[in-house]
Amino acid sequence: MTHSKAIGIYRHGGPEVLELIELKLPAPAPHEVRVRHTAIGLNYSDINVRKGGFYLGGGPSFPVVLGNEAAGVVESVGSKVTDFQPGDRVGYAGVGGMFFDNTGAYAERRNVPSSHLVKLPEWITDQQAAAMLLKGLTASVIVNRCFMPQRGDPVLIHAAASGVGNILAQWYKHLGAVVIGTVGSPEKALLAARRGCDHTILYREEDFVPAVRRIVPEGVAAVLDGVGKDTFLPSFDCMRPFATMVNYGNASGPVDPVNVMMLAQKGCFGLFRPGFGWHAATPATLRSACDELFGLVKSGALDIAIAATFPLERTADAHRLAESGKLAGSVLLLP
Ligand SMILES: NC(=O)c1ccc[n+]([C@@H]2O[C@H](COP(=O)([O-])OP(=O)(O)OC[C@H]3O[C@@H](n4cnc5c(N)ncnc54)[C@H](OP(=O)(O)O)[C@@H]3O)[C@@H](O)[C@H]2O)c1
């Protein structure tokens, strides 16, 4: 039995409920790998888990150690693991189940099913991996399964300087789309323009619907929306017929229920609500999606923005900053 420091919660609430706790970690089970984390990705979903409110039929059993994403070094492997060995540099985004199940990345060490681990190539640093795996796999599902653009297709990306939005903007630009990004501040507009956006709209200062129509009078071919409540419904008014709406997140709050007839009335739209876990269906799909992501970083098409790093003990401060919406890029916790 090994001990590991971790950040957990004994109840839902604000950042103040995050506590440093000591975990007892058993030896890895036959198909598990013990990973010593070197960088942990903070995701907006961690804030949602901390707050609670979405568990169906009863809450979790406390303490809950938060976190779905980390990178590190293999310390030991279970008796049936053949594809990893001590010393391998690895990363993961989720270990199966929904984002609020099977959490536990906010820890110095963790046993992870080998099926959910990927080896890191030498050109990816541990911090880059922890900053990009979950957000990058989300973008990958959106690009590869929801909306693949034709060259010149106009796309609207909400919160284009956010962790996922920033990767989407660069990826769609790389594929030849004309990228319009909404952003919350002039500083974010500069970052979004440097990373893929052809046009930026300060959507807290002006109504983004007429602003998009001025740029693309016929409407955009797709909307990629991680903001949710504030942006989802108005976005339908800047889409062309048969366009695709992808809602992947709700940073401003959950989307109101949708009447499917509205999709027909507004323009025969398609609607997706994807999740990053799709790629983890098998080790082969996960590893090929990660290979594509790592290749995009190597080629320079994707630049991963790390907005801030915090020692693991200061996770509450990291949550406060991430929740403020002021950041542009990923936040990392360093054990
Ligand atoms: N489906 C999936 O598998 C999946 C995977 C990853 C993330 N997500 C979800 O996608 C969303 C974005 O994730 P992310 O990692 O890109 O987040 P992030 O980097 O923390 O950025 C969120 C951004 O949303 C904007 N925003 C708009 N209204 C906000 C509000 N009321 N409070 C805070 N921020 C607000 C802000 O940008 P502006 O200032 O530019 O408005 C903020 O920077 C989250 O809801 C997350 O849970 C889903």
The ligand as a Gaussian input file, in Angstrom:
#p B3LYP/6-31G(d) Opt

LIG

0 1
 N      -18.407000      17.509000     -24.124000
 C      -17.193000      17.293000     -23.645000
 O      -16.660000      16.181000     -23.688000
 C      -16.440000      18.449000     -23.048000
 C      -15.044000      18.386000     -22.918000
 C      -14.363000      19.513000     -22.447000
 C      -15.082000      20.634000     -22.039000
 N      -16.431000      20.625000     -22.120000
 C      -17.216000      21.782000     -21.703000
 O      -16.975000      22.836000     -22.617000
 C      -17.050000      24.088000     -21.950000
 C      -15.759000      24.878000     -22.212000
 O      -14.643000      24.143000     -21.710000
 P      -13.181000      24.768000     -21.758000
 O      -12.237000      23.798000     -21.202000
 O      -12.921000      25.310000     -23.116000
 O      -13.398000      25.969000     -20.726000
 P      -12.506000      27.226000     -20.319000
 O      -11.170000      27.200000     -20.984000
 O      -12.551000      27.318000     -18.832000
 O      -13.298000      28.460000     -20.946000
 C      -14.630000      28.701000     -20.719000
 C      -14.960000      30.051000     -21.398000
 O      -16.361000      30.145000     -21.537000
 C      -16.690000      31.528000     -21.634000
 N      -17.867000      31.807000     -20.787000
 C      -19.043000      32.259000     -21.243000
 N      -19.902000      32.437000     -20.226000
 C      -19.248000      32.095000     -19.100000
 C      -19.623000      32.082000     -17.728000
 N      -20.865000      32.444000     -17.313000
 N      -18.701000      31.668000     -16.811000
 C      -17.459000      31.281000     -17.208000
 N      -17.056000      31.282000     -18.502000
 C      -17.941000      31.688000     -19.440000
 C      -15.445000      32.323000     -21.213000
 O      -14.836000      32.830000     -22.401000
 P      -15.174000      34.318000     -22.943000
 O      -14.645000      35.278000     -21.923000
 O      -14.484000      34.383000     -24.234000
 O      -16.676000      34.390000     -23.030000
 C      -14.534000      31.265000     -20.619000
 O      -13.164000      31.579000     -20.776000
 C      -17.304000      23.774000     -20.479000
 O      -18.683000      23.834000     -20.230000
 C      -16.828000      22.337000     -20.348000
 O      -17.461000      21.650000     -19.289000
 C      -17.117000      19.566000     -22.623000

